[in-house]
């Protein structure tokens, strides 16, 4: 279906009820829809927003266009959890129903103030010439999850930016409120992080741009997040148009981070002696949102999807999902990401995997692992082989994880033969270099079309979508380039 602008921005009230029911059924019946990851009930799931802890619950919102797998008239959907794993969808939270968000409720954040949760988001407004006018809007949520929008915007677009000005992250430091926003500088069309400050959430001061780099980071920065991990400031953001000489990436746009030495929002400075680093080395992560919980612990969740990329489930009228929530720590000047501990509650029917595999041979580790499972595997140093997921019995299809723990240590993920192909223009492999002659641990989560791989306790993460052919047999196999000793565990995961 070719979507016109009129269809994309048709008010929700004008869509036929039967149409929404039809595509909701279609989405529910999809063989690719994940079950323990958050996915839309229909249409498009976009950026995670408003990640927070309020009134004894974890809260998370996501951008939604419920009428198709495209970017259209967006709203927010509200999720609540007791454990960061089991999320309850309580329905729409922010709708595009005011003059300041009439063409879409775009991304934003949340912050607890007193006994209420303050939501801050970008309102997308277009004039008769389809010129964009972004507004930064606010809303209050009470302890009964009732949301009331402020009647007027907090502030509009400053003159020194273009209309690419969005994705506010609201912070509070030393009794003052600060907002970081993704922006494009008007003078040179470079991506920046804008900074605003306020004493009362009403009167806002334009503080210019956050001073954190002298490098040209491309033409736009989206989804800036400032968090503190183990008492160190960390910037997480998505630069668009980034020169690959500054960072070797393959996805259409990367999700990146910088670990800082210190950060002072009062003077708009973030200092670091580190280079820009990929947040996730997989095929399909973007628009991550992170926040510090009341105890200071930092958590992060990502959009498993990329802008401007067609996915196989577009044909089923739904697209994308959210990653597992990850706990963040810093080790050896690197950001480590691990699934929150509550994910272990989903484990069922453990199977031990231990053995020795002769060179140039292949064995089936798990014959019928199902479509929702966790696999942990430990490989000693000086080993070389291939782990395959979604493997068919004819050995023609599979998602390959090639590992090498010898002197030339590296890990390569290959989805060139893993079912339905997409985004091939951006390559079919992703890889990282490992520490030479050291053991390797893998913790892998499969959920129908979701594959998240945590390497060496979260030192590296590969997150991606995989769409195996419907008739393919689902096996987990191990192939040895040389003799391999392995030890692992497999669990079925409850929905």
Residue pairs with C-beta under 8 A, 6 or more apart in sequence:
1 68
3 68
3 70
3 72
5 130
7 68
7 72
8 65
8 68
8 70
8 71
8 72
8 73
9 72
9 73
9 103
9 126
10 67
10 72
10 73
11 73
12 66
12 67
12 73
12 75
12 95
12 96
15 67
19 67
20 42
20 66
20 67
23 42
23 43
23 67
23 68
23 317
23 318
24 41
24 42
26 42
26 316
26 317
26 318
27 33
27 39
27 40
27 41
27 42
27 43
27 316
27 317
27 318
28 41
30 313
30 316
30 318
31 448
31 470
32 312
32 313
32 316
32 448
32 449
32 467
33 39
33 313
33 318
33 448
33 449
34 321
34 447
34 448
34 449
34 450
35 372
35 447
35 448
35 495
36 85
36 346
36 372
36 447
36 493
36 494
36 495
37 304
37 321
37 322
37 323
37 324
37 447
37 450
38 45
38 60
38 62
38 79
38 87
38 89
38 321
38 322
39 45
39 318
39 320
39 321
39 322
40 64
40 66
40 77
40 318
40 319
40 320
40 321
41 66
41 89
42 66
42 67
42 317
42 318
43 64
43 65
43 66
43 67
43 68
43 69
43 317
43 318
43 319
44 63
44 64
44 65
44 66
44 68
44 69
44 70
44 71
44 72
44 74
44 318
44 319
44 320
45 62
45 63
45 64
45 303
45 305
45 318
45 319
45 320
45 321
45 322
46 62
46 63
46 64
46 65
46 71
46 74
46 107
46 287
46 303
46 305
46 320
47 62
47 63
47 107
47 167
47 223
47 287
47 289
47 303
48 60
48 61
48 62
48 287
48 288
48 289
48 301
48 302
48 303
48 322
49 60
49 61
49 62
49 63
49 76
49 107
49 108
49 109
49 110
49 121
49 289
50 59
50 60
50 61
50 76
50 93
50 108
50 109
50 110
50 117
50 119
50 121
51 59
51 60
51 109
51 110
51 289
51 290
51 291
51 299
51 301
52 58
52 59
52 60
52 109
52 110
52 111
52 112
52 117
52 291
53 59
53 112
53 293
53 294
54 110
54 112
54 117
54 141
55 117
55 143
57 80
57 81
57 82
58 80
58 81
58 82
58 83
58 84
59 78
59 79
59 80
59 110
59 117
60 79
60 80
60 81
60 87
60 301
60 322
61 76
61 77
61 78
61 79
61 93
61 94
61 110
61 119
62 76
62 77
62 79
62 303
62 322
63 74
63 75
63 76
63 105
63 106
63 107
64 74
64 75
64 76
64 77
64 92
65 71
65 72
65 73
65 74
65 75
66 75
68 317
69 311
69 313
69 314
69 316
69 317
69 318
69 319
70 314
70 319
72 104
73 96
73 103
73 104
74 96
74 104
74 105
74 106
74 124
75 92
75 93
75 94
75 95
75 96
75 104
75 105
76 92
76 93
76 94
76 105
76 121
77 89
77 91
77 92
77 93
78 89
78 90
78 91
78 92
78 93
78 145
79 87
79 88
79 89
79 90
80 87
80 88
80 90
80 145
81 87
81 88
83 340
83 342
83 345
84 299
84 325
84 340
84 342
85 324
85 325
85 340
85 342
85 343
85 345
85 346
86 342
90 145
93 119
93 141
93 147
94 101
94 105
94 119
94 121
94 139
94 147
94 149
95 105
96 102
96 103
96 104
96 105
96 123
96 124
98 123
98 137
98 149
99 125
100 123
100 125
100 135
100 137
100 152
100 153
101 121
101 123
101 124
101 125
101 135
101 137
102 123
102 124
102 125
102 126
103 124
103 125
103 126
104 123
104 124
105 121
105 123
105 124
106 121
106 122
106 123
106 124
106 134
106 166
106 167
107 121
107 122
107 166
107 167
107 223
107 287
108 119
108 120
108 121
108 122
108 137
108 167
108 168
108 170
109 119
109 120
109 121
109 168
109 169
109 170
109 289
109 291
110 117
110 118
110 119
110 120
110 141
110 170
111 117
111 118
111 120
111 170
111 171
111 172
112 118
113 172
113 201
115 142
115 143
116 140
116 141
116 142
116 143
117 140
117 141
118 138
118 139
118 140
118 141
118 170
118 201
119 138
119 139
119 140
119 141
119 147
120 136
120 137
120 138
120 154
120 168
120 170
120 179
121 136
121 137
121 139
121 168
122 134
122 135
122 136
122 137
122 165
122 166
122 167
122 168
122 181
123 134
123 135
123 136
123 137
123 153
124 132
124 134
125 132
125 133
125 134
125 135
126 132
126 133
127 133
131 163
132 163
133 156
133 157
133 163
134 156
134 157
134 163
134 165
134 166
135 153
135 155
135 156
135 157
136 153
136 154
136 155
136 156
136 168
136 179
136 181
136 196
137 149
137 150
137 153
137 154
138 149
138 150
138 154
138 201
139 147
139 148
139 149
139 150
140 147
140 148
140 150
141 147
141 148
142 148
154 201
154 202
154 204
155 196
155 204
155 206
157 163
157 165
158 165
158 194
158 206
159 186
160 185
160 186
160 187
160 208
161 183
161 184
161 185
161 186
161 192
161 194
162 183
162 184
162 185
162 186
162 189
164 182
164 183
164 184
164 220
165 181
165 182
165 183
165 184
165 194
166 181
166 182
166 222
167 181
167 182
167 222
167 223
167 224
168 179
168 180
168 181
169 179
169 180
169 181
169 224
169 225
169 226
170 177
170 178
170 179
171 177
171 178
171 179
171 180
171 226
171 265
172 178
173 265
173 266
174 266
175 199
176 197
176 198
176 199
176 265
176 266
177 197
177 198
177 199
177 200
177 201
178 195
178 196
178 197
178 198
178 265
179 195
179 196
179 197
179 198
179 204
180 193
180 194
180 195
180 210
180 224
180 225
180 226
181 193
181 194
181 195
181 196
181 224
182 191
182 193
182 194
182 220
182 221
182 222
182 223
182 224
182 237
182 238
183 191
183 192
183 193
183 194
183 209
183 220
183 221
184 190
184 191
184 192
184 219
184 220
185 191
185 192
185 209
189 219
190 216
190 217
190 218
190 219
191 217
191 218
191 219
191 220
191 221
191 239
191 240
191 241
192 209
192 210
192 221
193 209
193 210
193 212
193 221
193 224
193 235
193 237
194 206
194 208
194 209
194 210
195 207
195 208
195 209
195 210
195 265
195 268
196 204
196 205
196 206
196 207
197 204
197 205
197 207
197 265
198 204
198 205
207 268
208 268
209 268
210 224
210 268
210 269
210 270
211 268
211 269
211 270
212 235
212 258
212 260
212 269
212 270
212 271
212 272
213 258
215 246
215 276
216 243
217 239
217 242
217 246
217 276
218 239
218 240
218 241
218 242
218 243
219 240
219 241
220 239
220 240
220 241
221 237
221 238
221 239
221 240
222 237
222 238
222 240
222 253
222 287
223 236
223 237
223 238
223 286
223 287
223 288
223 289
224 235
224 236
224 237
225 235
225 236
225 237
225 288
225 289
225 290
225 291
226 233
226 234
226 235
226 236
226 263
226 270
227 233
227 234
227 236
227 290
227 291
227 292
227 298
227 328
228 234
228 292
228 296
228 298
229 259
229 298
229 328
229 329
229 330
229 335
230 329
230 330
232 259
232 260
232 261
232 330
233 259
233 260
233 262
233 263
233 270
234 257
234 258
234 259
234 260
234 290
234 298
234 328
234 330
234 335
235 257
235 258
235 260
235 270
236 255
236 256
236 257
236 279
236 288
236 290
236 300
237 255
237 256
237 257
238 253
238 254
238 255
238 256
238 286
238 287
238 288
239 253
239 254
239 256
239 276
240 253
242 249
242 253
242 254
242 256
242 276
246 275
246 276
247 254
247 256
247 275
247 276
247 277
247 278
249 278
250 426
250 427
250 430
251 283
251 284
251 285
251 286
251 306
251 426
252 306
252 307
252 308
252 309
252 423
252 426
253 286
253 306
253 307
254 278
254 279
255 278
255 279
255 280
255 285
255 286
255 287
255 288
255 302
256 276
256 277
256 278
256 279
257 276
257 277
257 279
257 335
258 270
258 272
258 274
258 276
258 277
259 272
259 274
259 277
259 330
259 333
259 334
259 335
260 270
260 271
260 272
261 271
261 272
261 273
262 269
262 270
262 271
263 269
263 270
263 271
274 333
277 334
277 335
279 285
279 288
279 302
279 335
279 461
280 288
280 302
280 461
280 462
280 463
281 430
281 431
281 432
281 460
281 461
281 462
282 413
282 430
282 452
282 453
282 461
282 462
282 463
282 464
283 413
283 415
283 423
283 426
283 430
283 462
283 463
283 464
283 465
284 304
284 305
284 306
284 463
284 464
284 465
285 302
285 303
285 304
285 323
285 463
286 302
286 303
286 305
286 306
286 307
287 302
287 303
288 300
288 301
288 302
288 303
288 323
289 300
289 301
289 302
290 298
290 299
290 300
290 301
290 328
291 298
291 299
292 298
293 299
297 327
297 328
298 327
298 328
299 325
299 326
299 327
299 328
299 340
300 325
300 326
300 328
300 337
301 322
301 323
301 324
301 325
301 326
302 322
302 323
302 463
303 320
303 322
303 323
304 320
304 321
304 322
304 323
304 450
304 463
304 464
304 465
305 311
305 319
305 320
305 321
305 465
306 423
309 422
309 423
310 422
310 423
311 319
311 320
311 422
311 465
312 420
312 422
312 467
313 319
313 449
313 467
321 450
323 452
323 463
324 339
324 340
324 343
324 445
324 452
325 339
325 340
326 337
326 338
326 339
326 340
326 458
326 461
327 337
327 338
327 339
327 340
327 341
328 335
328 336
328 337
329 335
329 336
329 338
329 458
330 336
331 459
334 459
336 457
336 458
336 459
337 454
337 458
337 461
338 454
338 457
338 458
339 443
339 445
339 452
339 454
343 374
343 445
346 374
346 491
346 493
346 494
347 374
347 491
347 492
347 493
347 494
348 491
348 492
348 493
348 494
349 491
349 492
350 489
350 490
350 491
351 366
351 489
351 490
351 491
352 488
352 489
353 365
353 366
353 377
353 486
353 487
353 488
353 489
353 490
354 486
354 487
354 488
355 363
355 485
355 486
356 483
356 484
356 485
356 486
357 363
357 385
357 478
357 479
357 480
357 483
357 484
357 485
357 486
358 480
358 483
359 480
359 481
359 482
359 483
360 480
360 481
361 479
361 480
362 395
362 477
362 478
362 479
362 480
363 477
363 478
364 391
364 475
364 476
364 477
365 476
365 477
365 478
365 488
365 490
366 373
366 375
366 475
366 476
366 490
367 475
368 474
368 475
369 375
369 446
369 474
369 475
369 476
369 490
369 492
370 474
370 492
371 446
371 447
371 448
371 474
372 446
372 447
372 448
372 492
372 493
372 494
372 495
373 445
373 446
373 490
373 491
373 492
373 493
374 443
374 444
374 445
374 446
374 490
374 491
374 493
375 389
375 442
375 443
375 444
375 446
375 476
375 488
375 489
375 490
376 441
376 442
376 443
376 444
376 488
376 489
376 490
377 387
377 441
377 442
377 444
377 486
377 487
377 488
378 439
378 440
378 441
378 442
378 486
378 487
378 488
379 385
379 403
379 405
379 439
379 440
379 441
379 442
379 484
379 485
379 486
380 405
380 439
380 485
381 405
381 406
381 437
381 438
381 439
382 405
382 406
382 437
383 403
383 404
383 405
383 406
383 440
383 482
383 483
383 484
383 485
384 403
384 404
384 405
384 406
384 480
384 481
384 482
384 484
385 402
385 403
385 478
385 479
385 480
385 481
385 482
385 484
386 400
386 401
386 402
386 403
386 478
386 479
386 481
387 400
387 401
387 403
387 442
387 476
387 477
387 478
387 479
388 398
388 399
388 400
388 401
388 475
388 476
388 477
388 478
388 479
389 398
389 399
389 401
389 418
389 444
389 446
389 451
389 466
389 476
390 397
390 398
390 399
390 418
390 419
390 466
390 468
390 472
390 474
391 397
391 398
391 473
391 474
391 475
391 476
391 477
392 398
392 469
392 472
392 473
392 474
392 475
393 473
393 475
394 473
396 417
397 417
397 418
397 419
397 468
397 469
397 472
398 417
398 418
398 477
399 413
399 414
399 415
399 417
399 418
399 451
399 466
399 468
400 412
400 413
400 414
400 415
400 417
400 418
401 411
401 412
401 413
401 414
401 442
401 453
402 411
402 412
402 413
402 414
403 410
403 411
403 440
403 442
404 410
404 411
404 434
405 434
405 437
405 438
405 439
405 440
406 436
406 437
407 436
407 437
408 436
409 433
409 434
409 435
409 436
409 437
409 438
410 431
410 432
410 433
410 434
411 431
411 432
411 434
411 440
411 455
411 460
412 429
412 430
412 431
413 429
413 430
413 431
413 453
413 462
413 464
414 428
414 429
415 428
415 429
415 464
415 466
416 428
416 429
418 466
418 467
418 468
419 466
419 467
419 468
419 469
419 472
420 467
420 468
420 469
421 428
422 467
430 462
430 464
432 455
432 460
434 440
434 455
434 456
440 455
440 456
441 455
441 456
441 457
442 453
442 454
442 455
443 453
443 454
444 451
444 452
444 453
444 454
445 451
445 452
445 453
445 454
445 493
447 493
449 465
449 466
449 467
449 468
450 464
450 465
450 466
451 462
451 463
451 464
451 465
451 466
452 461
452 462
452 463
452 464
453 461
453 462
453 463
454 460
454 461
455 461
455 462
468 474
476 490
478 484
478 486
